[in-house]
Amino acid sequence: VHLPSWRRSADGGLLGYREIAPLLLQHVRAMNFNYIEIMGLAHHPFYGSWGYQVSGYYACYSLLGTPDDFKFLVDTMHRAGIGVLMDFVPAHFSKDACSFAGYDGTATFEYEDPREGEQRDWGTKVFNFRKNEVRSFLIGAVLFWAKRYHVDGFRCDAVSSMLYRNFCSREGFKREGEWLPNEHGGNANIEAVSFFRDLNRAVHEQHPGVLMMAEESHAWGGVTWEESEHHGGLGFDLKWDMGWMNDTLTYLEQPAPARPKHHGKLTCRQLLTERWVCPLSHDEVTHFKGSLLEKMGKHESQSFYDKLRLLAALFGYQVASVGRPLLF
């Protein structure tokens, strides 16, 4: 849930943490959810980024209230038995003057070479995971939210962009000359791999039971395995199954007579390779992609109620699939 866009006041103004807490709790109870995952909690200067261009890693979004106001929201959920998860963005940060790009006039938090230190697609800077000070800053931020605000889990955003030095959100991978290989000549970001292992180890040791989830959209092996169990293991508790979401929606967009040709979309999952989350994410409905309802039978003429029945079938299939269901 993105709090500023989920519910507004009658005149269109923002509702603060204290105002929105009882309204959100009522909705969550009515829908029988047991967790909420909140995006845009860490402070960010650009509202349109939904909190994915962070400037304050130790500060809650101040337009919705004070730290005590946010504690009230978390406490309201916890008293009702609802867990609170947080979107955490360790991959990149805002370039705005209020952030810490070029903090002391030099590349302090980011890589110095722009082929390493910028995500040009997103207009952000990339953290330098070689620096112990940067690693400590990010790990400390997660531990801070878990200790100070009792956040129950963290979904690490854009993990693929950290694991692959040649990651590009537009084309999948950058062209030659636009990125720098690692010391072995490969495209893996070795220091980011080591950072994730340290992050997950620190959280599990200091806050047992707090969930660590990875939004990893490529095919990195061992995301939810320890290094001792799997080569490349990162130590997360859960991994978003982006393939399940994309394949399932592609299947349901097809005309009914054509779906048998696409059954492979539903049977190609590697169920035992990771511990999965089955998400239906905002990424699939933003930027004019259409709502989930509009995607149902997209390539054939269907009535509103036929689309509604197909959407209900999707939700049932999601709950029955291997993995934790998530509507995000």
PyMOL commands that set and color helices and strands:
alter all, ss='L'
color gray80, all
select helices_A, chain A and resi 3-6+17-30+47-49+62-64+67-79+114-117+132-148+159-163+190-206+242-253+256-262+264-267+282-284+292-295+304-320
alter helices_A, ss='H'
color red, helices_A
select strands_A, chain A and resi 35-38+42-43+56-60+83-88+92-93+118-119+124-126+153-156+167-168+172-173+211-214+238-240+276-280+324-327
alter strands_A, ss='S'
color yellow, strands_A
deselect
rebuild
show_as cartoon
